[in-house]
Each structure stands twice: as C-alpha cells, then as structure tokens.
Amino acid sequence: VQLQASGGGLVQAGGSLRLSCAASGRTFTNYGMGWFRQTPGLEREFVAGITWNWGTPYYADSVKGRFTISRDKAKSMVYLQMNNLKIEDTAVYYCAARNGGTTTNANDWKRWGQGTQVTVSS
C-alpha cells in the first residue's frame, strides 16, 4: 500500500484547504481510510476517517462541522476538505489506511503517507 498526501500549505485563520491522498498498491475493500495530524511534542491525533466500502465518515469533535472527509473509489483518492481553519489546526497531516475499518487510535493504523504541512496564521 502506498499513500501520497498533498495539498497542505499556509492559510489565514478562517480560510480553507483541501488535502488529497492518492492510495495505490491494492484494492481497499473493507479498509478504513483516515487523516491524522501531529504537532511537535504531541502524539498523532485522529482527525477524520471514512469506510472505503460505504463512505461512512467519522470526525474528531474538534473538527466536526468544519472538516469533511470523502473518498473517490474510482480514482482511489481520499480527501479532507478543511473550512474555517483555526490556528490550532496547524500540524503535519497524515493520511492512513487500515484493513478492517476505522479507529481513532493511531497505533491501530499500519499504513501511512508521508505527511503534508498545514499552517494556519492569524
């Protein structure tokens, strides 16, 4: 499994970004796909997840109503639309894949992309 994340950048508070994750290397039937983020000195944090089969989304409370996760099965892509960004959203964002669905525990995920930096300024 290969995961390639892109779309990070610098944005002002209140702005929007869309992260993309290109997934390849196998079919993702029964997989969960997710986005996590990490800031220096802190553990990797769950942001959002989605089931590949049904597209059922899950969100951390901190991003509910602002972020939207989606997947395009035909293109093997996973997206994270981030709106109304806050300074505390600044982090490196990682896409991840997991056989058997989604969980919020980063230790349960075995496949990771390389990370993309999101910086929100005031």
Salt bridges, closest charged atoms under 4 A:
GLU45 OE1 - ARG37 NE 2.78
ASP61 OD1 - LYS64 NZ 3.19
ASP89 OD1 - ARG37 NH1 2.88
ASP89 OD2 - ARG66 NH1 2.74
